[in-house]
Amino acid sequence: MSIPTTPTRTPTTLITGFLGAGKTTFINALLSYKDDERWGILVNEFGNIGIDGSLFDTKDIDIQEVSGGCICCNSQLPMQVALLQLLKHQPTHLIIEPTGLAHADELIEQFELPHWQNTLRLNAVICILNASQWQQEQYRTHTSYQMHIKYADIIIVSRADTLNDDDYQQMMSWADTINNTAKIIKFTDDACLLDLLHTPRKAQQPHTNPLSIRPPSQMASQHTNDGTSLPYRYHERMSGYEVGGWRLPKSWRFDSYRLQKWLLNLPSYARIKGIMHTDEGWLSLNITPESITISPTTKRDDGKLELILTNTVCWESLDDELMAFIL
């Protein structure tokens, strides 16, 4: 007589944080401590190009990307398909990185629904809090920024070295007024990073608001083509932001100095990400108002650039300006 087996529940960690908080950097730090386990990573990007998945060390990990808006705002079908694709490989741990504009409470409710209970075991929700961002009132008073803190079990403070002791204590007090049960750890305390993935969730109070499924944005997308041929460019308005990006032939080589100068002088950018072929080789770009990371990377099948802007812009003009940097 065969003995029925208990379904395996994959340990799952949700890593949240506002735009530019440092989620990808934190996950790469986790990967550097990973042994021979096979992990799965689901990356949700606000834009349509899909760049974050290219920024990970891909040894012994499977990556699925869900682009084009927050996975908690639109239909959950793309997220479910991506998760099922990852689970086919039987990962020992699953990491989910939602966009910085995601609603953490709605994602948590999704993973607590019955159809995931036999498949996923949601561990402590980790939120990345960027200390440099926190110093600016426009961030710490932003409702979406605070919601990431509110629903976290563990708060990882990135760029803590930008704060003196008094400011750090003020930030701790601010976080405590929003969530007085979360454990707060500096990102430099990396010896215990992997332990955090196996930390169980704290006891949760029932959510006061029912799960709401927001309809897809009614704003019309502007596309140069269907996205399968290159060059390709799209732009649309999402959640009050102007979002747009390009996929470019790998043979197109850009003037690195002029490209970087142009990007850093764009008006009111919230996030700039890219993998670009330049006269200095292939470069990975990850830029926020608080930090600039530009580093060499390996050759790719195409170039990618994505912008999240707070003000309305003329995308046709941006096209012309970007194309002027082709060598």
C-alpha positions as CSV (number, residue, x, y, z in Angstrom):
1,M,0.0,0.0,0.0
2,S,1.4,3.3,-1.0
3,I,1.6,6.1,1.6
4,P,0.3,9.5,0.4
5,T,2.9,12.2,0.4
6,T,2.4,15.7,1.7
7,P,2.7,18.3,-1.0
8,T,6.0,20.2,-0.9
9,R,5.5,23.9,-0.1
10,T,8.3,26.0,-1.6
11,P,9.7,28.5,0.9
12,T,8.9,31.9,-0.5
13,T,10.2,35.4,0.3
14,L,8.6,38.6,-0.8
15,I,11.2,41.4,-1.0
16,T,9.5,44.9,-1.2
17,G,10.7,48.5,-1.2
18,F,10.0,51.7,-3.1
19,L,11.5,52.6,-6.4
20,G,15.3,52.7,-6.1
21,A,15.4,51.3,-2.6
22,G,18.0,48.7,-3.5
23,K,16.0,45.4,-3.9
24,T,18.1,44.1,-6.8
25,T,21.3,44.9,-4.9
26,F,20.0,43.1,-1.8
27,I,19.0,40.0,-3.8
28,N,22.4,39.9,-5.5
29,A,24.0,40.0,-2.0
30,L,21.8,37.0,-1.1
31,L,22.9,35.2,-4.2
32,S,26.6,35.7,-3.3
33,Y,26.0,33.7,-0.1
34,K,23.9,30.9,-1.7
35,D,25.4,27.5,-1.8
36,D,24.5,24.9,-4.5
37,E,20.7,25.3,-4.0
38,R,18.6,26.1,-7.0
39,W,16.5,29.3,-6.5
40,G,13.7,30.8,-8.5
41,I,13.2,34.6,-8.8
42,L,10.1,36.3,-10.1
43,V,10.8,39.9,-11.0
44,N,8.0,42.4,-11.6
45,E,8.9,45.6,-13.5
46,F,6.7,48.7,-13.8
47,G,7.7,49.2,-17.4
48,N,7.4,46.9,-20.4
49,I,11.1,46.3,-21.4
50,G,12.2,43.9,-18.7
51,I,15.7,44.8,-17.5
52,D,16.0,43.7,-13.8
53,G,16.3,40.0,-14.6
54,S,19.5,40.8,-16.6
55,L,21.1,42.4,-13.5
56,F,21.2,39.1,-11.4
57,D,24.0,36.6,-11.1
58,T,22.2,33.8,-12.9
59,K,24.2,30.7,-11.7
60,D,21.8,28.0,-10.4
61,I,18.8,30.3,-10.5
62,D,15.7,30.4,-12.7
63,I,14.2,33.8,-13.5
64,Q,10.8,34.8,-14.7
65,E,9.9,38.5,-15.5
66,V,6.5,40.0,-15.4
67,S,6.6,43.5,-17.0
68,G,4.1,46.2,-17.8
69,G,2.7,47.3,-14.5
70,C,2.3,46.1,-10.9
71,I,1.3,42.4,-10.6
72,C,-1.1,43.4,-7.8
73,C,-2.9,46.0,-9.8
74,N,-3.6,44.2,-13.1
75,S,-4.9,40.7,-13.8
76,Q,-2.9,38.2,-11.7
77,L,-2.7,35.7,-14.6
78,P,0.8,36.8,-15.7
79,M,2.0,36.4,-12.1
80,Q,0.4,32.9,-11.8
81,V,1.9,31.7,-15.1
82,A,5.3,33.0,-14.1
83,L,5.2,31.3,-10.7
84,L,4.1,28.0,-12.2
85,Q,6.9,28.1,-14.7
86,L,9.4,28.6,-11.8
87,L,7.8,25.9,-9.7
88,K,8.3,23.4,-12.5
89,H,12.0,23.5,-11.7
90,Q,11.4,22.6,-8.1
91,P,13.4,25.5,-6.6
92,T,14.6,25.1,-3.0
93,H,13.6,28.8,-2.4
94,L,11.5,31.3,-4.3
95,I,12.1,35.0,-4.2
96,I,9.6,37.5,-5.5
97,E,10.7,41.1,-6.2
98,P,7.6,43.3,-7.0
99,T,7.9,46.8,-8.5
100,G,8.5,49.6,-6.2
101,L,5.0,50.8,-6.7
102,A,3.4,47.5,-5.7
103,H,0.8,47.2,-2.9
104,A,2.4,44.8,-0.4
105,D,-0.8,44.1,1.4
106,E,-2.5,42.9,-1.8
107,L,0.4,40.7,-2.7
108,I,0.4,39.1,0.7
109,E,-3.3,38.4,0.4
110,Q,-2.7,36.8,-2.9
111,F,-0.2,34.3,-1.5
112,E,-2.5,33.6,1.4
113,L,-5.3,32.5,-0.9
114,P,-6.2,28.7,-0.7
115,H,-4.9,27.8,-4.2
116,W,-1.3,28.7,-3.1
117,Q,-1.5,27.2,0.4
118,N,-0.4,23.7,-0.8
119,T,2.3,25.1,-3.0
120,L,4.0,28.1,-1.3
121,R,5.1,28.8,2.2
122,L,5.3,32.6,2.6
123,N,8.1,33.4,5.0
124,A,8.9,36.8,6.5
125,V,8.2,39.8,4.2
126,I,11.4,41.8,3.8
127,C,11.3,45.5,3.0
128,I,14.4,47.5,1.8
129,L,14.4,51.0,3.3
130,N,16.9,53.3,1.6
131,A,18.2,55.7,4.2
132,S,19.2,58.2,1.6
133,Q,15.7,58.4,0.3
134,W,14.2,58.5,3.8
135,Q,16.0,61.8,4.4
136,Q,13.8,63.5,1.8
137,E,10.3,64.5,2.9
138,Q,8.8,63.7,-0.5
139,Y,9.7,60.0,0.2
140,R,8.9,59.5,3.8
141,T,5.5,61.2,3.6
142,H,4.5,59.3,0.4
143,T,1.7,56.8,1.1
144,S,3.1,54.1,-1.1
145,Y,6.6,54.5,0.5
146,Q,5.0,54.0,4.0
147,M,2.9,51.0,2.9
148,H,6.1,49.0,2.2
149,I,7.2,49.6,5.8
150,K,3.7,48.9,7.2
151,Y,3.4,45.3,5.9
152,A,7.1,44.2,6.4
153,D,8.2,41.6,8.9
154,I,11.9,42.6,8.5
155,I,13.2,46.0,7.4
156,I,16.7,46.1,5.8
157,V,18.2,49.6,5.9
158,S,20.3,50.2,2.8
159,R,22.8,53.1,2.6
160,A,22.7,53.5,6.4
161,D,26.1,55.1,6.2
162,T,24.4,58.3,4.9
163,L,22.9,58.9,8.3
164,N,24.5,60.1,11.5
165,D,23.5,58.4,14.8
166,D,20.8,61.0,15.6
167,D,19.2,60.7,12.2
168,Y,19.3,57.0,12.3
169,Q,17.5,57.0,15.6
170,Q,14.9,59.4,14.1
171,M,14.4,57.0,11.2
172,M,14.0,54.1,13.6
173,S,11.3,56.1,15.5
174,W,9.6,57.0,12.2
175,A,9.5,53.3,11.2
176,D,8.2,52.3,14.6
177,T,5.2,54.7,14.3
178,I,4.2,52.8,11.1
179,N,5.2,49.3,12.1
180,N,6.3,48.6,15.7
181,T,6.7,44.8,15.3
182,A,9.2,44.7,12.3
183,K,12.8,43.7,13.0
184,I,15.2,46.4,11.6
185,I,18.7,45.4,10.3
186,K,21.4,47.4,8.6
187,F,22.3,46.0,5.2
188,T,26.0,45.8,6.4
189,D,25.0,43.1,8.8
190,D,25.3,40.6,5.9
191,A,26.4,37.6,7.9
192,C,22.8,36.7,8.7
193,L,21.3,37.5,5.3
194,L,20.4,33.9,4.4
195,D,18.9,33.3,7.8
196,L,16.4,36.0,7.0
197,L,15.0,34.0,4.1
198,H,14.0,31.3,6.5
199,T,12.5,33.5,9.2
200,P,8.7,32.8,9.6
201,R,6.1,35.4,9.3
202,K,4.9,37.3,12.4
203,A,1.4,36.8,13.5
204,Q,-0.8,38.8,11.2
205,Q,-3.9,40.8,12.0
206,P,-6.8,40.3,9.5
207,H,-6.7,42.9,6.7
208,T,-9.4,45.5,7.1
209,N,-9.8,46.0,3.3
210,P,-11.0,43.3,1.0
211,L,-8.7,42.3,-1.9
212,S,-9.3,44.6,-4.8
213,I,-8.4,43.8,-8.4
214,R,-7.7,47.0,-10.1
215,P,-8.5,47.1,-13.9
216,P,-5.7,47.6,-16.3
217,S,-4.7,51.2,-17.0
218,Q,-7.1,52.9,-19.5
219,M,-4.3,55.1,-20.8
220,A,-3.5,54.2,-24.4
221,S,0.0,52.8,-25.0
222,Q,2.1,54.4,-27.7
223,H,4.2,51.8,-29.6
224,T,6.4,52.0,-32.6
225,N,5.8,48.3,-33.4
226,D,4.7,45.1,-31.8
227,G,7.9,44.7,-29.8
228,T,9.2,41.7,-31.7
229,S,11.3,43.7,-34.3
230,L,14.0,46.2,-33.4
231,P,14.3,49.1,-32.7
232,Y,11.2,49.2,-30.5
233,R,10.0,51.9,-28.2
234,Y,6.9,52.3,-26.0
235,H,5.6,54.8,-23.6
236,E,2.5,55.1,-21.4
237,R,1.3,56.7,-18.2
238,M,1.0,54.5,-15.1
239,S,0.1,55.5,-11.5
240,G,0.9,59.1,-12.2
241,Y,4.3,58.4,-13.8
242,E,5.5,58.7,-17.4
243,V,7.1,55.3,-18.3
244,G,8.8,54.5,-21.5
245,G,11.7,52.5,-22.9
246,W,13.6,51.2,-25.9
247,R,14.9,47.8,-27.1
248,L,17.7,48.4,-29.6
249,P,19.8,46.2,-32.0
250,K,22.9,45.0,-30.4
251,S,24.9,46.4,-33.3
252,W,23.9,49.9,-32.3
253,R,26.8,51.4,-30.4
254,F,26.3,54.6,-28.4
255,D,28.7,57.4,-27.3
256,S,29.0,56.5,-23.6
257,Y,29.9,59.9,-22.3
258,R,27.2,61.7,-24.2
259,L,24.6,59.1,-23.3
260,Q,25.4,59.2,-19.6
261,K,25.4,63.0,-19.5
262,W,22.0,63.1,-21.3
263,L,20.5,60.6,-18.9
264,L,21.7,62.4,-15.8
265,N,20.2,65.6,-17.1
266,L,16.8,64.3,-17.8
267,P,14.1,66.3,-16.0
268,S,12.5,64.7,-12.9
269,Y,13.5,61.1,-13.3
270,A,12.5,58.6,-10.6
271,R,14.4,55.7,-12.1
272,I,16.6,54.9,-15.1
273,K,17.7,51.4,-16.0
274,G,19.5,50.0,-18.9
275,I,21.8,47.5,-20.6
276,M,23.5,49.5,-23.4
277,H,26.2,48.9,-26.0
278,T,28.7,51.8,-26.0
279,D,32.1,52.7,-27.2
280,E,33.3,51.6,-23.7
281,G,31.7,48.2,-24.1
282,W,28.4,46.9,-22.7
283,L,27.3,48.9,-19.7
284,S,24.7,48.2,-17.0
285,L,22.9,51.4,-15.9
286,N,20.9,51.7,-12.6
287,I,20.2,55.3,-11.7
288,T,18.0,57.0,-9.1
289,P,18.0,60.5,-7.7
290,E,20.0,59.1,-4.7
291,S,22.4,56.7,-6.4
292,I,24.2,56.1,-9.7
293,T,25.5,52.7,-10.6
294,I,27.2,52.3,-14.0
295,S,29.3,49.2,-14.5
296,P,30.6,46.9,-17.3
297,T,28.5,43.9,-18.2
298,T,28.5,41.0,-20.7
299,K,27.4,41.2,-24.3
300,R,23.6,40.9,-24.7
301,D,21.2,40.1,-27.5
302,D,19.9,43.6,-27.6
303,G,20.2,47.0,-25.9
304,K,17.6,48.1,-23.4
305,L,16.8,51.4,-21.7
306,E,13.8,52.3,-19.5
307,L,12.8,55.6,-17.9
308,I,10.4,56.3,-15.1
309,L,9.7,60.1,-15.0
310,T,7.5,62.2,-12.8
311,N,6.7,64.9,-15.4
312,T,5.1,64.8,-18.8
313,V,7.7,64.7,-21.6
314,C,7.7,64.6,-25.4
315,W,8.8,61.0,-26.2
316,E,9.4,61.8,-29.9
317,S,12.0,64.4,-28.8
318,L,13.6,61.9,-26.5
319,D,13.8,59.5,-29.5
320,D,15.7,62.0,-31.5
321,E,18.1,62.9,-28.7
322,L,18.9,59.3,-27.9
323,M,19.4,58.4,-31.6
324,A,21.9,61.3,-31.9
325,F,24.3,59.3,-29.6
326,I,24.7,56.4,-32.0
327,L,28.2,56.1,-33.3
